[in-house]
Amino acid sequence: PGSLFAKSDIKRTYFDLAGMQFFDPQQVGQNIVPDPQDNTVDIHWTLVEKGSSQVQLQAGYGGGSFIGTLGLTFNNFSLRNFLKFKDFKPVPQGDGQTLSIQAQAGQYFQNYGISFTEPWLFGTRPTALSVSVNQSLVRYSDQFGEAQKLNIFSASAGLNRLLRWPDDYFSLYTGIQYQSYDFSNYPFQFGNETEYNGSAKNFSFNVGLSRMSAGIDPIFPTQGSNVEASVKFTPPYSLFSDKNYATMSNVEKYKWLEFYKVKMKADVYNTVVGKLVLRSTAEMGFLNGYNKELGAPPFERFYVGGTGLFGGRYDGRELVPLRGYENASSTGGTLEDVTPYGGATVYNRFALELRYPISMNQTAKIYALSFLEGGNAWNSFGTYNPFQLKRSAGVGVRVYMGAFGLIGFDFAYGFDKTLIGTEPAGWKTHFLMNQSL
């Protein structure tokens, strides 16, 4: 009240309401009523509420075992009402907070995580506080029947603050993360050697700048763009010590990881004709260390291929999606330059995707798509060639239901051979649940 009327403010409010996930974006409307007597304007918004909580299900087969994920996400949680037993539906709601609980299990692998987000920390401008804790357990038996164990614990906290300059679509994220790796009788690759007992720790800072203007419907954007640039880095421990790394064991070298990782990604949405929408994507990332004797660590590396379902399972790895190819690993994928421990320190990916809506009602949003993709990964800038890509093309469909999130099927053909293949990758079927490619 009291502000000057501006159509740009109406458009931005429309964008914010549609992106809150509490209302059906297709049914957000406004009735603008001018009053010439006192030169004011009344604005009435019409909204239709929708369910915001989700049951998350993921499933896939890889590494010789089936991996299943079950998660619960409450997107309108209220922590202050939790102990008051107020507004339980079935949990206390009303403050727009997010509480997510997730469990993942396979034949040899278990992962448990919980996260909480407060979207309006100080009450004056959108500033989201997020905290999360995660525990991963890997259990095998060697050929003699002895247990092989790997435990990974991680905790993180961060602030995402909406900026006003250059415009209010920009936001700045700052956060910290701690990870601990403990392994017993478990083969872990450190450079050219395999270690079976030891530990490694990772304390890192995260800074990210993004501009999110894709809308109006966040499930099926028809305009705008999402642009992100981030850097993750640890303190340069080796620069403040006089240790001789040439005489140290691999476990000692990487007791505290040190590295910096830079990533950039851009998604642009344009309406081509009628309801047909073009999504253009470009992304890149690189990883390196501060000390030439240590180089980039065997953790936090990039793996290109597949749908990204198994990203971050064991060693902080990032599995970059590339449809038409299998999920990348140290024994396969799309790497041009093989390293003893797998993974890469440089990658890029490009994609063009045409989308057409089939149904945009509140019960289920369905759209079909066709795509062209290309991507690859390298172990150094010396071998990096952005035009040496693994190419693919295909079609797919996406179905979004409020209670279960986004479900998708893609049929893709890989035109190039993989790391260990001698023939083109050929046809691949990909199944996705709550994943963004």
C-alpha positions, 0 to 999 in steps of 0.5 A, a space after each residue: 500500500 502506498 507504492 506507485 502502480 507499475 505493471 512490472 510489479 504486477 508481473 513480478 508478483 505473478 512470478 513469485 506467487 507461481 513459484 511458491 509451490 503453494 498455488 496452481 500457477 495455471 490458475 493465478 489471476 488478478 483483477 485490477 480495479 482503478 479508483 479515479 476519485 482518489 487516484 488509487 488502484 485496488 489489486 485482487 489476486 485469485 489463487 487456487 491452493 494445491 498440495 505442497 508436500 511430496 512423497 519422493 521415490 527414486 529407483 534404478 539399477 547400477 553397480 550390480 545392484 538395485 538402488 531405491 530411494 524413499 523421501 518425504 518433503 513437507 514444503 509448508 512446514 512450521 517449526 514453531 508449531 511443532 511442539 504446540 501440536 498445532 495445525 498438524 496435517 499430518 505435520 504442523 504447517 503454515 510458515 513455508 519452511 521445508 523439512 525433507 527426510 530421505 533414505 536410500 538403500 541398495 545391496 551394499 549401500 545405505 544413505 540417510 539424510 535430513 534437511 531443513 530450510 527457513 525461507 525468510 530468516 530475518 523477516 525483511 527480505 527473502 533470506 533462506 537458511 538451510 541446514 542438512 545432515 547426511 550419513 552414508 554407509 557402504 558394506 561389502 565382503 571381500 573374497 575371504 568373507 571379511 567386512 569392508 566398510 566405508 562411512 561418510 558423514 556430512 553436514 552443511 549450512 548456508 544462506 541464500 539471500 535475494 539481492 536488489 542489484 542488478 535486479 531482484 532476480 539475483 540471489 547470493 548463496 554462501 555456505 559451509 560444509 564438513 565431510 568425513 570419510 572413514 574406511 576399513 579394509 575398503 579399497 580406496 584409490 589415492 592417485 596410483 595406489 590403493 589404500 585399505 584403511 584410513 580417513 579423509 576430511 573435507 571442510 569447504 566453503 561455497 559461494 554461488 551467484 544466480 539469476 532465476 527468472 524462468 517462469 511463469 510455471 516453474 514446472 513448465 517455464 515458457 520464458 526467462 532464464 536460470 543462470 548460476 555460477 558457483 565456487 567451492 573451495 577449501 583452505 590451502 593447508 599446504 601453503 602454510 606448512 613445510 611438509 615434504 609430500 613426496 615422502 608422505 603416504 597417500 592417506 597422510 597427503 589427503 587427510 585434509 582435502 584441499 581444492 577449488 571447484 568452479 561450475 557455471 550453468 545457464 538455462 534459457 527458455 523461449 516460446 518458439 510458436 504457439 505452445 512449443 518451447 525451446 530450452 537451451 542449456 550450457 554448463 561447465 565445471 573444473 576442479 584443481 588443487 593449490 599445490 602442484 605436488 598434490 594436484 586435484 584430489 581423488 574426491 569431488 570429481 566429475 563423471 559424465 553420462 546417464 541421468 545423474 541418479 547415483 551422483 555423490 554416492 561415495 566420494 563427493 563425485 558429481 555425475 553430470 547427465 548425458 542421455 544416451 550413455 550409461 552412468 559414468 564410473 571409473 571403468 566406463 563412461 565418456 572420459 577421454 583421459 582415463 585416470 587411475 581413480 576415475 573421474 575428471 577435473 574438467 567437463 562441459 555439456 550442451 543441450 537443446 530441448 523442444 517441449 510441448 505441453 499435453 496437460 497443464 491442469 492441477 492434477 497432473 502436468 504432462 509434457 513431451 520433449 525431444 532433445 539434442 545433447 553433447 558433453 564430455 569430460 577431461 582430466 586436465 586443461 591440457 587435453 580439454 577440447 570443448 568441441 570433442 563431444 559425446 553426442 546424443 538425441 532422443 525423445 521423452 515425456 514428463 509427468 508432474 504430480 504434486 504428491 510424487 514430484 516429477 517423473 520422466 522417461 527418455 529414449 536416447 541414442 548415443 552416436 559415439 563410443 564410450 570409454 571402453 566401447 568400440 561401437 556407438 553407445 546406441 539406444 538407451 532408456 532412462 527413467 527419472 524421478 525428481 531429477 532435473 536434467 
